[in-house]
Amino acid sequence: MELEGRAEVEGLFADQCTGLDGVRCDIAMVRTPDGHSRLELAKYRSPAVISAGPRNQPHNILGTHRVMFAVDDIEDIEDTVARLRPHGAELIGEIARFEDSYLLCYLRGPEGIIVGLAEQLR
């Protein structure tokens, strides 16, 4: 993904939008390689971060803790994992084939968020 921009968000708008008081948040907007989608990443400076519990929870817990992306070549996952491992990412399980349709795998980031990668087979 390509970084589109970074900003610090705070003030009445941020409080109203999030339903929190005293929001100060760093955001980064990244664009998917195809240019059709964007993802906002946020790191709250205030109010104080609340721990949601263990970071290595399984896939089937209630709540949003996972995002999946379509990729062109999942076979390069070993290189991707090697590049991300110093930042705290780990491959969960292994690359799996779903029929003749997809190759899939999951990575867990340092904060416990699971990122899925899916390559549609042609």
C-alpha positions, 0 to 999 in steps of 0.5 A: 500500500502507498501512503497518501498522507498523515495528519493529527486529528483533534478538536470538537469534530473528532470528539463528535465523530468518535463519541469520545472526549478530548480526542487526539489521534494520529492518522495515516491514509493508505491507498491500495495498489489498484488505486480504488480503495483507501484504508485509514489507520489510527493511533490514539494519543488521547483519551488513554488507550484501553486494552481489549485483552489478549492480543493473540485471540483466535479468528472467531472472537466477536468484534472487528479484529481482521481485514483481508486484502486481495493480492496478485501473488501470494507465493511471495508471502515468505518474502513479505513475512520476512520483511514484516517479522522485524516489525512484529508480524507473524504468519498464522498457520500456512498458505492454504488452497480453497478448491481451485479458487483462492490461495489464502493466508493470515498474518498477525500484526504486533497489536494482534490485528489479523491481516488476511491475504487472498489470491484469486486463482485464474 
